[in-house]
Amino acid sequence: MSKKMRSGITTGTCAAAATKAAVLAWKGELPKMVAVASPQGHMIQVEIATSQRLSSGGKASVIKDAGDDPDVTHGTIISAEIEINTTNEIILQAGVGVGIVTKPGLSVAVGQPAINPGPRKMIMQAIQDVLPDGHGVTVTISIPEGEKLAKRTLNSTLGIIGGLSIIGTTGIVEPMSEEAFKNSLSPQISMVRALGYDEVVFAPGKIGQDIAINRYHLPTETVIQTSNFIGHMLESAVQYGMKQVLIFGHLGKLVKVAAGIFHTHNRVADARFETLAAYMAALGAPQQAIQEILTCNTTEAAMPIITQYKLNDVYRVIAERVSIRSERYVFGDLKVGTAMITLQGELLAVDDTAREIGGKLGWNIK
């Protein structure tokens, strides 16, 4: 029987707990544990690593425990330092290792600390629970290792500089959370939309993203990675009000989408060669060609076989099917075009809708 995996707490929960402990330290209490309310109102018990009273406030820290989730912030110190004032205002500031938002389109305004709405609510509630009436407080959240750890996140892509974001919608980190990863990708679409685009370019991987930008001159700000979550990102594009999507990627990923597979990790579904063989057969491929395709280990290895049997039209068919399947996946709420490439960036196929969308974005494909 598999072991039940342990959940953890978000950076937002850590920041809220450290803030509450810092206020309590100012009041002369040095708690080992505090309880903070999640955005949904559930109480979460958090261990306090350090706390100290200061002349004009207090400070405290929490060591982030992500449970069994492979979170880059696991074991990281998150601290809060508070300064009491008599203005009745609560002011949140970014300390060392907490990022600042520099681009529009996120849930936090440009110029503000990258502390998302959920954690902000938790921090505010934590303060209100223990701060006496007639007092205000300035809270500085810090993550000493934050700037280094941010290099292992999407923060730079999202325009968050100087460190990590304080995040968390429920206060709890579920172990091995695929949803958390998917939800970290979606805000990229919001940023493209905020720049005034109705079109967005989806590249399943970094190689495709680099080729789209550097070789075919698609605007950098419109090209975002989907990882394996093409279906999720199509749905997100609809939610953010996009009208057109250009899917730009390698044959190995896109042939799966042509078969209606919208989570493309090979452990979820891998019918690359069967799909390729079926479309080749529909174009009249001889049995020998089909057998050779089905013995391939990579789609790159399949390409010389396709050329040998003069079946290069299969790329166009697959590209068109990717677009058709994708539009069907979102019930026609998006217009989708597909451009398919090799690992070296050579163009295999571009459907008509891709030419239309790419043309609007100024690519150099004629």
GUBARO-601716 format. One record per residue (C-alpha): chain; z, y, x. Coordinates in steps of 0.25 Angstrom, whole numbers, plus 2048, in hexadecimal, padded with zeros to 3 digits. Each point is the difference from the previous one (the first is absolute). Example, Ala and Ser with C-alpha at 12.3 -4.5 7.8 and 13.67 -1.06 7.14 Angstrom:
REM residues 2
<unit=A, up=81F, north=7EE, east=831> .
<unit=A, up=7FE, north=80E, east=806> .
This chain:
REM residues 366
<unit=A, up=800, north=800, east=800> .
<unit=A, up=7FC, north=80E, east=806> .
<unit=A, up=80B, north=809, east=803> .
<unit=A, up=802, north=80C, east=7F7> .
<unit=A, up=7FC, north=80D, east=808> .
<unit=A, up=80A, north=80B, east=801> .
<unit=A, up=7FC, north=80E, east=7FB> .
<unit=A, up=804, north=80D, east=807> .
<unit=A, up=801, north=80F, east=7FE> .
<unit=A, up=7F6, north=80B, east=801> .
<unit=A, up=800, north=80C, east=809> .
<unit=A, up=803, north=808, east=7F4> .
<unit=A, up=80C, north=7F8, east=7FD> .
<unit=A, up=805, north=801, east=80E> .
<unit=A, up=7FE, north=80F, east=800> .
<unit=A, up=807, north=802, east=7F3> .
<unit=A, up=80C, north=7F8, east=805> .
<unit=A, up=801, north=807, east=80D> .
<unit=A, up=800, north=80D, east=7F8> .
<unit=A, up=80B, north=7FC, east=7F7> .
<unit=A, up=808, north=7FB, east=80B> .
<unit=A, up=7FE, north=80D, east=808> .
<unit=A, up=805, north=808, east=7F4> .
<unit=A, up=80C, north=7F7, east=7FF> .
<unit=A, up=803, north=802, east=80F> .
<unit=A, up=800, north=80F, east=7FD> .
<unit=A, up=80B, north=7FD, east=7F5> .
<unit=A, up=808, north=7F8, east=80A> .
<unit=A, up=7FC, north=7F2, east=7FC> .
<unit=A, up=7F9, north=7F6, east=80A> .
<unit=A, up=7FB, north=7F5, east=7F7> .
<unit=A, up=7FB, north=7F3, east=805> .
<unit=A, up=7F7, north=7FE, east=7F4> .
<unit=A, up=7FA, north=809, east=7F5> .
<unit=A, up=7F9, north=7FD, east=7F3> .
<unit=A, up=7F3, north=808, east=7FD> .
<unit=A, up=7F8, north=800, east=7F3> .
<unit=A, up=7F1, north=7FB, east=801> .
<unit=A, up=7F6, north=809, east=7F8> .
<unit=A, up=801, north=7F6, east=7F5> .
<unit=A, up=810, north=801, east=800> .
<unit=A, up=804, north=7F3, east=806> .
<unit=A, up=80B, north=802, east=80A> .
<unit=A, up=7FE, north=7FB, east=80E> .
<unit=A, up=80B, north=7FD, east=80A> .
<unit=A, up=7FD, north=805, east=80E> .
<unit=A, up=808, north=7FE, east=80D> .
<unit=A, up=802, north=80D, east=808> .
<unit=A, up=7FF, north=7FE, east=80F> .
<unit=A, up=806, north=80E, east=805> .
<unit=A, up=806, north=80C, east=7F9> .
<unit=A, up=807, north=80D, east=806> .
<unit=A, up=805, north=80D, east=7FA> .
<unit=A, up=7FA, north=80C, east=806> .
<unit=A, up=805, north=80F, east=800> .
<unit=A, up=7F7, north=804, east=7F5> .
<unit=A, up=7FC, north=7F2, east=7FA> .
<unit=A, up=7FE, north=7F2, east=804> .
<unit=A, up=7F7, north=7F5, east=805> .
<unit=A, up=7FE, north=7F1, east=7FE> .
<unit=A, up=7F6, north=7F5, east=803> .
<unit=A, up=7FB, north=7F3, east=7FB> .
<unit=A, up=7F9, north=7F5, east=807> .
<unit=A, up=7F4, north=7FC, east=7F8> .
<unit=A, up=800, north=7F2, east=7FB> .
<unit=A, up=7F2, north=7FB, east=7FA> .
<unit=A, up=805, north=7F2, east=7FD> .
<unit=A, up=7F5, north=7F6, east=803> .
<unit=A, up=7F5, north=80A, east=7FF> .
<unit=A, up=7F8, north=803, east=80C> .
<unit=A, up=803, north=80F, east=800> .
<unit=A, up=7FE, north=808, east=80C> .
<unit=A, up=80D, north=808, east=7FD> .
<unit=A, up=809, north=7F4, east=7FF> .
<unit=A, up=80C, north=802, east=809> .
<unit=A, up=7FD, north=80F, east=802> .
<unit=A, up=80B, north=80B, east=7FF> .
<unit=A, up=7FE, north=80A, east=7F4> .
<unit=A, up=809, north=80B, east=800> .
<unit=A, up=804, north=80C, east=7F8> .
<unit=A, up=807, north=80D, east=805> .
<unit=A, up=805, north=80A, east=7F5> .
<unit=A, up=804, north=80E, east=800> .
<unit=A, up=808, north=806, east=7F5> .
<unit=A, up=7FD, north=80D, east=7FA> .
<unit=A, up=804, north=808, east=7F3> .
<unit=A, up=7F2, north=803, east=7FA> .
<unit=A, up=800, north=7F3, east=7F7> .
<unit=A, up=7F3, north=7FC, east=806> .
<unit=A, up=7FC, north=7F3, east=806> .
<unit=A, up=7F6, north=801, east=80B> .
<unit=A, up=7F9, north=7F4, east=807> .
<unit=A, up=7FB, north=801, east=80E> .
<unit=A, up=7F9, north=7F7, east=80A> .
<unit=A, up=807, north=7FD, east=80C> .
<unit=A, up=7FC, north=7F8, east=80C> .
<unit=A, up=7F6, north=7F5, east=7FD> .
<unit=A, up=7FE, north=804, east=7F1> .
<unit=A, up=7F1, north=804, east=7FE> .
<unit=A, up=7FB, north=80D, east=7FA> .
<unit=A, up=7F5, north=7FF, east=7F5> .
<unit=A, up=7F3, north=808, east=806> .
<unit=A, up=7F5, north=7FC, east=7F6> .
<unit=A, up=7FF, north=801, east=7F1> .
<unit=A, up=800, north=7F5, east=7F6> .
<unit=A, up=80D, north=7F9, east=802> .
<unit=A, up=80C, north=800, east=7F7> .
<unit=A, up=807, north=80A, east=809> .
<unit=A, up=7FA, north=80F, east=803> .
<unit=A, up=7FA, north=804, east=80D> .
<unit=A, up=80A, north=805, east=809> .
<unit=A, up=80C, north=7F8, east=7FA> .
<unit=A, up=808, north=7F5, east=807> .
<unit=A, up=7F9, north=7F2, east=7FC> .
<unit=A, up=80B, north=7FC, east=7F7> .
<unit=A, up=7FA, north=7FA, east=7F4> .
<unit=A, up=804, north=803, east=7F1> .
<unit=A, up=808, north=7F3, east=7FF> .
<unit=A, up=809, north=802, east=80C> .
<unit=A, up=801, north=80F, east=7FD> .
<unit=A, up=806, north=7FC, east=7F2> .
<unit=A, up=80A, north=7F7, east=807> .
<unit=A, up=804, north=80A, east=80A> .
<unit=A, up=803, north=80A, east=7F6> .
<unit=A, up=808, north=7F7, east=7F7> .
<unit=A, up=808, north=7FB, east=80C> .
<unit=A, up=804, north=80F, east=803> .
<unit=A, up=803, north=803, east=7F2> .
<unit=A, up=809, north=7F4, east=7FF> .
<unit=A, up=80A, north=805, east=80A> .
<unit=A, up=7FD, north=80F, east=803> .
<unit=A, up=80A, north=809, east=7F9> .
<unit=A, up=7FB, north=80B, east=7F6> .
<unit=A, up=7FD, north=80D, east=806> .
<unit=A, up=7FA, north=7FB, east=80D> .
<unit=A, up=7F2, north=7FE, east=806> .
<unit=A, up=7FC, north=7F8, east=80B> .
<unit=A, up=7F4, north=7FF, east=80B> .
<unit=A, up=7FD, north=7F1, east=803> .
<unit=A, up=7F8, north=7FD, east=80D> .
<unit=A, up=7FB, north=7F1, east=800> .
<unit=A, up=7FD, north=7FB, east=80E> .
<unit=A, up=7FA, north=7F3, east=805> .
<unit=A, up=802, north=800, east=80F> .
<unit=A, up=7F5, north=7F5, east=802> .
<unit=A, up=7F7, north=806, east=7F5> .
<unit=A, up=7F5, north=806, east=808> .
<unit=A, up=7FE, north=7F4, east=808> .
<unit=A, up=800, north=7F6, east=7F4> .
<unit=A, up=7F7, north=809, east=7F8> .
<unit=A, up=7F4, north=7FC, east=80A> .
<unit=A, up=801, north=7F2, east=7F9> .
<unit=A, up=7FE, north=806, east=7F2> .
<unit=A, up=7F5, north=807, east=7F8> .
<unit=A, up=807, north=80E, east=801> .
<unit=A, up=7F6, north=806, east=80A> .
<unit=A, up=7F5, north=7FD, east=7F6> .
<unit=A, up=808, north=806, east=7F5> .
<unit=A, up=802, north=80C, east=807> .
<unit=A, up=80F, north=7FE, east=803> .
<unit=A, up=804, north=805, east=80E> .
<unit=A, up=80C, north=7FF, east=808> .
<unit=A, up=806, north=7F3, east=7FB> .
<unit=A, up=802, north=7F7, east=7F4> .
<unit=A, up=801, north=802, east=7F1> .
<unit=A, up=80C, north=7FE, east=7F8> .
<unit=A, up=7FB, north=7F7, east=7F5> .
<unit=A, up=804, north=7F6, east=7F5> .
<unit=A, up=7FE, north=7FF, east=7F1> .
<unit=A, up=80B, north=7F7, east=7FD> .
<unit=A, up=809, north=801, east=80B> .
<unit=A, up=7FF, north=7F1, east=804> .
<unit=A, up=7F6, north=7FA, east=809> .
<unit=A, up=7FB, north=7F2, east=7FB> .
<unit=A, up=7FD, north=7F7, east=80B> .
<unit=A, up=7F2, north=7FE, east=805> .
<unit=A, up=7FB, north=80A, east=7F6> .
<unit=A, up=7F1, north=800, east=7FE> .
<unit=A, up=802, north=80B, east=7F6> .
<unit=A, up=806, north=809, east=80A> .
<unit=A, up=7F4, north=7FF, east=809> .
<unit=A, up=7F7, north=802, east=7F5> .
<unit=A, up=807, north=80C, east=7FB> .
<unit=A, up=800, north=806, east=80E> .
<unit=A, up=7F1, north=7FF, east=800> .
<unit=A, up=7FD, north=807, east=7F2> .
<unit=A, up=805, north=80E, east=804> .
<unit=A, up=7F4, north=802, east=809> .
<unit=A, up=7F7, north=801, east=7F4> .
<unit=A, up=809, north=80B, east=7FA> .
<unit=A, up=7FD, north=808, east=80D> .
<unit=A, up=7F1, north=7FE, east=7FF> .
<unit=A, up=801, north=805, east=7F1> .
<unit=A, up=809, north=80C, east=804> .
<unit=A, up=7F5, north=804, east=80A> .
<unit=A, up=7F6, north=801, east=7F4> .
<unit=A, up=7F8, north=7F3, east=801> .
<unit=A, up=7FC, north=7F8, east=7F4> .
<unit=A, up=7FB, north=7F5, east=80A> .
<unit=A, up=808, north=7F7, east=80A> .
<unit=A, up=7FC, north=7F6, east=80A> .
<unit=A, up=807, north=7F3, east=801> .
<unit=A, up=800, north=7F8, east=80D> .
<unit=A, up=808, north=7F3, east=801> .
<unit=A, up=803, north=802, east=80E> .
<unit=A, up=801, north=809, east=80C> .
<unit=A, up=7F3, north=7FC, east=806> .
<unit=A, up=7F8, north=803, east=7F4> .
<unit=A, up=808, north=80D, east=7FE> .
<unit=A, up=7FC, north=804, east=80E> .
<unit=A, up=7F2, north=7FC, east=7FF> .
<unit=A, up=7FF, north=808, east=7F2> .
<unit=A, up=805, north=80D, east=807> .
<unit=A, up=7FA, north=7FF, east=80E> .
<unit=A, up=7F3, north=7FA, east=7FE> .
<unit=A, up=7FC, north=803, east=7F2> .
<unit=A, up=807, north=80E, east=800> .
<unit=A, up=807, north=7FE, east=7F2> .
<unit=A, up=80B, north=80B, east=7FF> .
<unit=A, up=80D, north=7FB, east=807> .
<unit=A, up=809, north=805, east=7F5> .
<unit=A, up=7F8, north=7F7, east=7F6> .
<unit=A, up=801, north=7F3, east=807> .
<unit=A, up=80C, north=7F8, east=7FE> .
<unit=A, up=805, north=7F1, east=802> .
<unit=A, up=802, north=7F7, east=7F5> .
<unit=A, up=805, north=7F4, east=809> .
<unit=A, up=7FE, north=7F3, east=7F7> .
<unit=A, up=804, north=808, east=7F3> .
<unit=A, up=7F2, north=804, east=7FB> .
<unit=A, up=804, north=7FE, east=7F2> .
<unit=A, up=80D, north=807, east=801> .
<unit=A, up=7F9, north=80C, east=806> .
<unit=A, up=7F5, north=800, east=7F6> .
<unit=A, up=80A, north=801, east=7F5> .
<unit=A, up=807, north=80B, east=808> .
<unit=A, up=7F3, north=808, east=801> .
<unit=A, up=7FF, north=800, east=7F1> .
<unit=A, up=80F, north=804, east=7FF> .
<unit=A, up=7FD, north=80C, east=809> .
<unit=A, up=7F4, north=805, east=7F8> .
<unit=A, up=7F5, north=7FC, east=80A> .
<unit=A, up=7F2, north=7FE, east=7FA> .
<unit=A, up=7F9, north=7F9, east=80B> .
<unit=A, up=803, north=7F6, east=80B> .
<unit=A, up=7F8, north=7FC, east=80C> .
<unit=A, up=804, north=7F2, east=806> .
<unit=A, up=7FD, north=800, east=80E> .
<unit=A, up=803, north=7F3, east=808> .
<unit=A, up=7FD, north=7F3, east=807> .
<unit=A, up=7F8, north=7F5, east=7FA> .
<unit=A, up=80C, north=7F6, east=802> .
<unit=A, up=809, north=809, east=7F6> .
<unit=A, up=7F6, north=804, east=7F6> .
<unit=A, up=7F9, north=7F3, east=7FE> .
<unit=A, up=80E, north=7FC, east=7FA> .
<unit=A, up=800, north=80C, east=7F6> .
<unit=A, up=7F2, north=7FC, east=7FC> .
<unit=A, up=806, north=7F3, east=7FB> .
<unit=A, up=80B, north=808, east=7F8> .
<unit=A, up=80B, north=7FF, east=80B> .
<unit=A, up=807, north=80D, east=800> .
<unit=A, up=80C, north=7FC, east=809> .
<unit=A, up=7F8, north=7FB, east=80D> .
<unit=A, up=80B, north=7FA, east=809> .
<unit=A, up=7FB, north=7F3, east=804> .
<unit=A, up=80C, north=7F9, east=7FB> .
<unit=A, up=7FE, north=805, east=7F2> .
<unit=A, up=7F1, north=7FD, east=7FF> .
<unit=A, up=7F6, north=7FC, east=80A> .
<unit=A, up=7F2, north=7FC, east=7FA> .
<unit=A, up=7F8, north=808, east=80A> .
<unit=A, up=7F6, north=7F5, east=804> .
<unit=A, up=7FF, north=7FA, east=7F2> .
<unit=A, up=7FD, north=80D, east=7FA> .
<unit=A, up=7F6, north=804, east=80B> .
<unit=A, up=7F9, north=7F2, east=7FE> .
<unit=A, up=7FF, north=802, east=7F1> .
<unit=A, up=7F9, north=80D, east=801> .
<unit=A, up=7F7, north=7FB, east=80A> .
<unit=A, up=7FD, north=7F4, east=7F8> .
<unit=A, up=7FD, north=809, east=7F4> .
<unit=A, up=7F5, north=807, east=809> .
<unit=A, up=7FA, north=7F2, east=803> .
<unit=A, up=807, north=7FC, east=80D> .
<unit=A, up=7FD, north=7F2, east=805> .
<unit=A, up=80B, north=7F6, east=800> .
<unit=A, up=800, north=800, east=80F> .
<unit=A, up=804, north=80F, east=800> .
<unit=A, up=80B, north=7FD, east=7F6> .
<unit=A, up=806, north=7F5, east=808> .
<unit=A, up=7FF, north=809, east=80D> .
<unit=A, up=807, north=80B, east=7F9> .
<unit=A, up=80B, north=7F7, east=7FA> .
<unit=A, up=804, north=7FC, east=80F> .
<unit=A, up=801, north=80E, east=805> .
<unit=A, up=80E, north=805, east=804> .
<unit=A, up=7FD, north=80F, east=7FF> .
<unit=A, up=7F6, north=808, east=7F8> .
<unit=A, up=7FB, north=806, east=80D> .
<unit=A, up=7FC, north=7F2, east=804> .
<unit=A, up=7F9, north=7FF, east=7F2> .
<unit=A, up=7F7, north=80C, east=803> .
<unit=A, up=7F6, north=7F9, east=80A> .
<unit=A, up=7FE, north=7F5, east=7F6> .
<unit=A, up=7FD, north=80A, east=7F5> .
<unit=A, up=7F6, north=807, east=809> .
<unit=A, up=7FA, north=7F2, east=805> .
<unit=A, up=7FD, north=7FD, east=7F1> .
<unit=A, up=7FB, north=80E, east=7FD> .
<unit=A, up=80B, north=802, east=7F5> .
<unit=A, up=804, north=80E, east=804> .
<unit=A, up=7FF, north=804, east=7F1> .
<unit=A, up=80D, north=7F8, east=7FD> .
<unit=A, up=807, north=80C, east=806> .
<unit=A, up=7FA, north=80A, east=7F6> .
<unit=A, up=804, north=7F6, east=7F5> .
<unit=A, up=80E, north=7FF, east=805> .
<unit=A, up=802, north=80F, east=801> .
<unit=A, up=7FB, north=802, east=7F2> .
<unit=A, up=809, north=7F5, east=7FB> .
<unit=A, up=80C, north=806, east=807> .
<unit=A, up=7FD, north=80D, east=7F8> .
<unit=A, up=7FE, north=7F9, east=7F3> .
<unit=A, up=80D, north=7F8, east=801> .
<unit=A, up=808, north=80C, east=804> .
<unit=A, up=7FB, north=809, east=7F5> .
<unit=A, up=804, north=7F4, east=7F6> .
<unit=A, up=80D, north=7FF, east=807> .
<unit=A, up=804, north=80E, east=7FB> .
<unit=A, up=7F9, north=7FF, east=7F3> .
<unit=A, up=7F5, north=80A, east=804> .
<unit=A, up=80A, north=80B, east=803> .
<unit=A, up=7FA, north=802, east=80E> .
<unit=A, up=7F2, north=800, east=805> .
<unit=A, up=7FF, north=7F7, east=80C> .
<unit=A, up=7F6, north=7FF, east=80C> .
<unit=A, up=801, north=7F6, east=80B> .
<unit=A, up=7FB, north=801, east=80F> .
<unit=A, up=801, north=7F4, east=808> .
<unit=A, up=801, north=7FF, east=810> .
<unit=A, up=802, north=7F7, east=80C> .
<unit=A, up=80B, north=801, east=809> .
<unit=A, up=7F7, north=808, east=809> .
<unit=A, up=7FE, north=80A, east=7F5> .
<unit=A, up=7F1, north=7FC, east=7FD> .
<unit=A, up=7FD, north=802, east=7F2> .
<unit=A, up=7FD, north=7F3, east=7F8> .
<unit=A, up=7FE, north=806, east=7F2> .
<unit=A, up=802, north=80D, east=7F8> .
<unit=A, up=7FE, north=800, east=7F1> .
<unit=A, up=7FB, north=80B, east=7F8> .
<unit=A, up=80E, north=806, east=7FB> .
<unit=A, up=805, north=7FF, east=80E> .
<unit=A, up=7F4, north=809, east=804> .
<unit=A, up=803, north=80A, east=7F5> .
<unit=A, up=80F, north=801, east=804> .
<unit=A, up=7FD, north=800, east=80F> .
<unit=A, up=7F6, north=80A, east=7FE> .
<unit=A, up=80A, north=809, east=7F9> .
<unit=A, up=809, north=7FE, east=80C> .
<unit=A, up=7F6, north=804, east=80A> .
<unit=A, up=7FE, north=7F3, east=807> .
<unit=A, up=7F5, north=7FE, east=80A> .
<unit=A, up=7FA, north=7F3, east=7F9> .
<unit=A, up=7F2, north=803, east=7FB> .
